[in-house]
């Protein structure tokens, strides 16, 4: 599983892409073609995190339309979601499903945390609490869209 923001994913395919590390210079949708190339080339799952999260492999892609704008205002959120995905990958043999579940859990926990937070500092605290307290009902507003990955030529 490869996870990054849009500019990080695009930089893995094209070394001419300018990236600012954890601060993406691009929207997640602009990295879909690069993610398709990586998924095809390495037969892996690619996750693009952003306002819309994309989970892509060589045959399928899901987009998750949940989360919090506060993710971009707290250092370490990309690392945190990567750790969540890794935890799911440790118990789910299918890396694509592990990535989808990990991103969904993080997105919903972020939405729950944002409702309680007064800003970025308290958001982080509430995010940890939300991750620990998630219930089945929390996933009712989950917005995942599925589409077949049409792939791309390299």
Buried (B, 14 or more C-beta within 10 A) or exposed (E): BBBBBBBBBBBBBEEEBEBEEBEBBBBBBBBBBBBBBBBBEEEBBBBBBBBBBBBBBBEBBBBBEBBBEBBBEBEEBBEBBBEBBBBBBEEBEEBBBBBBBBBBBBBBBBBBBBEEBEEEEEBBEBBEEBBEEEEEEBBEEBEBEEEEBEEEEE
